[in-house]
Each structure stands twice: as C-alpha cells, then as structure tokens.
C-alpha cells in the first residue's frame, strides 16, 4: 500500500483571490513505513506573496525568483503521486490550490482526486478528538511527535511531521527508512546507499502459528480498533487486498 503525505506552502490563504503554490513537499509511505523517497520543489508563483504568508513560512519572492513555474514541474509531481493514497492535513486547502494550478496549464489536466484517493487527517483528528485543538502542532503534542524544528512552516518538514502524526494516530509509529531508497528533490538526481543484507548462512527462523484462542483475541482487538477509528482497520484492509 503506497501512501504519500503531502503539504504545500502558498502566497496567501485564498485560492479564489489568485494565490499560488510556492512549495510542495511529499514523503512516501509503503505499508506504513517511511521509505526515504520524497518529492520537494520550490515554485515561482508569478505574483507577490502576502506579508502574512511570509511571516508563516519565511519564503520570499527574491528566493523564488530563479525557481521553475508550476507548469515545468507538473509532470514530475503528478508522476510521483499518481495512484497513491494522499494523506493531507486540511485536504480541501491543498487540493484547491493544486487543482487551480493544474487548471492553469495549457493542456487539460485531471483533478488530484481523479489521480489519487485522499485521507484528510484534520477530519480524522476531529472525529477522534472532538472539541479539542487539532492543528498539526496540537497533534504533535498529543502524540509526542517532535516538532522542535518547526519555527517556520515548510512543506517538506510539515509532511515529515504529519507522517509521524498519522502513523501514531492510526495505530503506532512504524517508520523505517530503507537504506537504498531514492529521493527526488526537484533539484538533483537520485541518491542511494548500500543495502546491508542478512547473512544467507543463518538458519531459517521457525514459524509459530497462532492458536484458535489467539486468533479470536486478535479479531476482538480488531473489532475494538474498528469501533474507535470509524471502521478503518489496516489489518483487515490488507487482508481484503491480498
């Protein structure tokens, strides 16, 4: 199961006022593990950035002056996310800006929801914690996720933090970075590291089957998770797909 945790930064709050995307950050999860593969790109917005937005993310027009416009990076971005399940905090905001950028392109482009399924972690958090603050900083505090480097918002950093929050909120942190994972940062080529493999001479590990009683206890636990998560149980979803 491939999931992409996505965040954007923009020139302002209202896409209806012509505000544009200036940064996209994505990190990849496969079977609930961070792979180390990510997409990160700054974008020249071709308009001024609101001062209030600069105070949030610290990105200026001068910094973006030599960056590519969205149309130049759109194909690589779409290739990275296509077919994945997107995880976004307050999804309508990011999707609205992304779809607006796609609609500005010379050739017609599909909406993001036609390319991917979407999970909105803000909706999920409000269902799990009604009446409480559910912005990203509040969720970091609630789930003990380190956000000490978040003095300013940044799309890639916020996507990495949201990935940790999502994993904690949906059953525990299971991140594991593959040593040979590649990274697409929009500025350079892929990088890789040597894989450390297990010694093939080691004896095979024994397989211990669950007893009927243990399987029944497992199903009862899944029922409890389903009751508290609005019916979403990863174990059962994977079993249905296999």
C-alpha positions as a Python dict, from the first residue, in 0.01 Angstrom:
ca = {
    (1, 'X'): (0, 0, 0),
    (2, 'X'): (165, 324, -120),
    (3, 'X'): (75, 646, 58),
    (4, 'X'): (206, 998, 1),
    (5, 'X'): (198, 1252, 284),
    (6, 'X'): (169, 1594, 119),
    (7, 'X'): (188, 1958, 222),
    (8, 'X'): (210, 2288, 34),
    (9, 'X'): (302, 2648, 108),
    (10, 'X'): (129, 2932, -78),
    (11, 'X'): (139, 3305, -144),
    (12, 'X'): (-177, 3356, 63),
    (13, 'X'): (-483, 3189, 206),
    (14, 'X'): (-747, 3223, -67),
    (15, 'X'): (-712, 3041, -397),
    (16, 'X'): (-1018, 3237, -515),
    (17, 'X'): (-807, 3555, -494),
    (18, 'X'): (-547, 3415, -733),
    (19, 'X'): (-297, 3299, -472),
    (20, 'X'): (-48, 3039, -590),
    (21, 'X'): (160, 2746, -464),
    (22, 'X'): (525, 2822, -385),
    (23, 'X'): (639, 2493, -228),
    (24, 'X'): (535, 2127, -243),
    (25, 'X'): (668, 1863, -4),
    (26, 'X'): (583, 1492, -10),
    (27, 'X'): (713, 1185, 173),
    (28, 'X'): (635, 827, 78),
    (29, 'X'): (498, 550, 299),
    (30, 'X'): (479, 191, 181),
    (31, 'X'): (294, -47, 413),
    (32, 'X'): (313, 217, 690),
    (33, 'X'): (690, 256, 665),
    (34, 'X'): (873, 569, 556),
    (35, 'X'): (1081, 467, 254),
    (36, 'X'): (1305, 774, 244),
    (37, 'X'): (1169, 856, -102),
    (38, 'X'): (1037, 1210, -121),
    (39, 'X'): (945, 1492, -356),
    (40, 'X'): (1033, 1852, -277),
    (41, 'X'): (1008, 2155, -501),
    (42, 'X'): (1003, 2534, -466),
    (43, 'X'): (793, 2710, -734),
    (44, 'X'): (797, 3061, -877),
    (45, 'X'): (439, 3186, -828),
    (46, 'X'): (440, 3475, -1079),
    (47, 'X'): (271, 3703, -824),
    (48, 'X'): (356, 3874, -497),
    (49, 'X'): (349, 3688, -166),
    (50, 'X'): (132, 3828, 113),
    (51, 'X'): (335, 3959, 407),
    (52, 'X'): (125, 3749, 643),
    (53, 'X'): (219, 3436, 449),
    (54, 'X'): (590, 3527, 460),
    (55, 'X'): (565, 3553, 838),
    (56, 'X'): (432, 3195, 846),
    (57, 'X'): (675, 3021, 609),
    (58, 'X'): (959, 3271, 559),
    (59, 'X'): (970, 3225, 180),
    (60, 'X'): (1024, 3546, -19),
    (61, 'X'): (975, 3641, -384),
    (62, 'X'): (1351, 3702, -412),
    (63, 'X'): (1424, 3343, -304),
    (64, 'X'): (1177, 3206, -560),
    (65, 'X'): (1288, 3424, -849),
    (66, 'X'): (1509, 3154, -1011),
    (67, 'X'): (1276, 2862, -935),
    (68, 'X'): (1064, 2692, -1205),
    (69, 'X'): (697, 2776, -1260),
    (70, 'X'): (439, 2509, -1180),
    (71, 'X'): (388, 2404, -1544),
    (72, 'X'): (754, 2297, -1565),
    (73, 'X'): (736, 2067, -1263),
    (74, 'X'): (379, 1940, -1302),
    (75, 'X'): (465, 1619, -1491),
    (76, 'X'): (724, 1505, -1234),
    (77, 'X'): (490, 1588, -946),
    (78, 'X'): (195, 1401, -1100),
    (79, 'X'): (416, 1100, -1174),
    (80, 'X'): (524, 1090, -808),
    (81, 'X'): (173, 1095, -660),
    (82, 'X'): (-35, 914, -926),
    (83, 'X'): (-216, 608, -793),
    (84, 'X'): (-117, 666, -431),
    (85, 'X'): (-334, 741, -130),
    (86, 'X'): (-267, 1104, -36),
    (87, 'X'): (-253, 1199, 333),
    (88, 'X'): (-313, 1572, 383),
    (89, 'X'): (-400, 1784, 686),
    (90, 'X'): (-696, 2003, 586),
    (91, 'X'): (-708, 1848, 239),
    (92, 'X'): (-953, 2095, 77),
    (93, 'X'): (-697, 2375, 116),
    (94, 'X'): (-407, 2196, -58),
    (95, 'X'): (-627, 2026, -317),
    (96, 'X'): (-791, 2356, -406),
    (97, 'X'): (-453, 2515, -478),
    (98, 'X'): (-319, 2211, -666),
    (99, 'X'): (-629, 2181, -884),
    (100, 'X'): (-616, 2553, -960),
    (101, 'X'): (-254, 2516, -1077),
    (102, 'X'): (-349, 2220, -1297),
    (103, 'X'): (-637, 2415, -1450),
    (104, 'X'): (-399, 2697, -1547),
    (105, 'X'): (-189, 2466, -1763),
    (106, 'X'): (-226, 2488, -2143),
    (107, 'X'): (-349, 2128, -2171),
    (108, 'X'): (-640, 1998, -1966),
    (109, 'X'): (-532, 1807, -1655),
    (110, 'X'): (-725, 1573, -1426),
    (111, 'X'): (-813, 1687, -1075),
    (112, 'X'): (-598, 1541, -798),
    (113, 'X'): (-889, 1331, -667),
    (114, 'X'): (-908, 1165, -1010),
    (115, 'X'): (-543, 1059, -975),
    (116, 'X'): (-537, 957, -607),
    (117, 'X'): (-754, 874, -311),
    (118, 'X'): (-732, 1120, -23),
    (119, 'X'): (-726, 1094, 356),
    (120, 'X'): (-781, 1420, 546),
    (121, 'X'): (-606, 1391, 883),
    (122, 'X'): (-787, 1701, 1012),
    (123, 'X'): (-1123, 1526, 962),
    (124, 'X'): (-976, 1213, 1123),
    (125, 'X'): (-841, 1408, 1421),
    (126, 'X'): (-1170, 1592, 1478),
    (127, 'X'): (-1353, 1258, 1485),
    (128, 'X'): (-1106, 1113, 1735),
    (129, 'X'): (-1070, 1428, 1948),
    (130, 'X'): (-1392, 1630, 1923),
    (131, 'X'): (-1389, 1974, 2081),
    (132, 'X'): (-1009, 1985, 2102),
    (133, 'X'): (-745, 2173, 1903),
    (134, 'X'): (-643, 1958, 1609),
    (135, 'X'): (-388, 2164, 1420),
    (136, 'X'): (-55, 1999, 1347),
    (137, 'X'): (126, 2147, 1648),
    (138, 'X'): (-152, 2032, 1883),
    (139, 'X'): (-142, 1681, 1736),
    (140, 'X'): (236, 1669, 1775),
    (141, 'X'): (196, 1748, 2144),
    (142, 'X'): (-87, 1496, 2185),
    (143, 'X'): (102, 1212, 2014),
    (144, 'X'): (451, 1306, 2140),
    (145, 'X'): (587, 1382, 1793),
    (146, 'X'): (898, 1603, 1791),
    (147, 'X'): (828, 1932, 1610),
    (148, 'X'): (1105, 2134, 1775),
    (149, 'X'): (1250, 2229, 1434),
    (150, 'X'): (921, 2386, 1321),
    (151, 'X'): (995, 2754, 1389),
    (152, 'X'): (853, 2831, 1045),
    (153, 'X'): (619, 2624, 830),
    (154, 'X'): (783, 2434, 545),
    (155, 'X'): (614, 2189, 310),
    (156, 'X'): (866, 1905, 333),
    (157, 'X'): (922, 1940, 709),
    (158, 'X'): (547, 1954, 772),
    (159, 'X'): (491, 1648, 552),
    (160, 'X'): (753, 1456, 753),
    (161, 'X'): (592, 1562, 1081),
    (162, 'X'): (244, 1478, 954),
    (163, 'X'): (364, 1130, 854),
    (164, 'X'): (472, 1067, 1214),
    (165, 'X'): (143, 1205, 1348),
    (166, 'X'): (-62, 994, 1105),
    (167, 'X'): (121, 674, 1199),
    (168, 'X'): (78, 746, 1570),
    (169, 'X'): (-288, 841, 1526),
    (170, 'X'): (-370, 524, 1330),
    (171, 'X'): (-202, 261, 1540),
    (172, 'X'): (150, 350, 1635),
    (173, 'X'): (477, 467, 1488),
    (174, 'X'): (620, 211, 1249),
    (175, 'X'): (857, 427, 1045),
    (176, 'X'): (1159, 256, 892),
    (177, 'X'): (1381, 422, 634),
    (178, 'X'): (1509, 189, 363),
    (179, 'X'): (1880, 236, 308),
    (180, 'X'): (1853, 210, -71),
    (181, 'X'): (1555, 446, -111),
    (182, 'X'): (1586, 714, -375),
    (183, 'X'): (1487, 1076, -331),
    (184, 'X'): (1351, 1319, -588),
    (185, 'X'): (1401, 1671, -456),
    (186, 'X'): (1331, 1858, -776),
    (187, 'X'): (1689, 1989, -792),
    (188, 'X'): (1913, 1687, -831),
    (189, 'X'): (1930, 1323, -928),
    (190, 'X'): (1852, 1014, -725),
    (191, 'X'): (2081, 902, -447),
    (192, 'X'): (2127, 560, -297),
    (193, 'X'): (2315, 379, -23),
    (194, 'X'): (2445, 26, 10),
    (195, 'X'): (2191, -225, 145),
    (196, 'X'): (2300, -432, 445),
    (197, 'X'): (2170, -782, 384),
    (198, 'X'): (2130, -1069, 631),
    (199, 'X'): (2383, -1348, 628),
    (200, 'X'): (2236, -1618, 399),
    (201, 'X'): (2405, -1893, 604),
    (202, 'X'): (2182, -1826, 903),
    (203, 'X'): (1927, -2100, 975),
    (204, 'X'): (1568, -2031, 879),
    (205, 'X'): (1356, -1876, 1150),
    (206, 'X'): (1087, -2102, 1296),
    (207, 'X'): (726, -2025, 1204),
    (208, 'X'): (495, -2026, 1507),
    (209, 'X'): (124, -2038, 1419),
    (210, 'X'): (-137, -1857, 1626),
    (211, 'X'): (-375, -2076, 1822),
    (212, 'X'): (-751, -2056, 1777),
    (213, 'X'): (-774, -1870, 2107),
    (214, 'X'): (-510, -1620, 1997),
    (215, 'X'): (-684, -1565, 1663),
    (216, 'X'): (-1013, -1498, 1842),
    (217, 'X'): (-841, -1246, 2072),
    (218, 'X'): (-685, -1082, 1767),
    (219, 'X'): (-1025, -1045, 1597),
    (220, 'X'): (-1170, -897, 1915),
    (221, 'X'): (-890, -640, 1923),
    (222, 'X'): (-955, -550, 1559),
    (223, 'X'): (-1324, -503, 1642),
    (224, 'X'): (-1225, -261, 1918),
    (225, 'X'): (-997, -67, 1681),
    (226, 'X'): (-1275, -50, 1422),
    (227, 'X'): (-1514, 90, 1681),
    (228, 'X'): (-1272, 370, 1775),
    (229, 'X'): (-1145, 455, 1425),
    (230, 'X'): (-1463, 486, 1226),
    (231, 'X'): (-1432, 139, 1077),
    (232, 'X'): (-1078, 173, 938),
    (233, 'X'): (-863, -127, 1033),
    (234, 'X'): (-539, -165, 839),
    (235, 'X'): (-504, -539, 906),
    (236, 'X'): (-843, -614, 754),
    (237, 'X'): (-789, -380, 459),
    (238, 'X'): (-461, -556, 375),
    (239, 'X'): (-625, -898, 412),
    (240, 'X'): (-903, -799, 171),
    (241, 'X'): (-649, -682, -87),
    (242, 'X'): (-428, -990, -64),
}
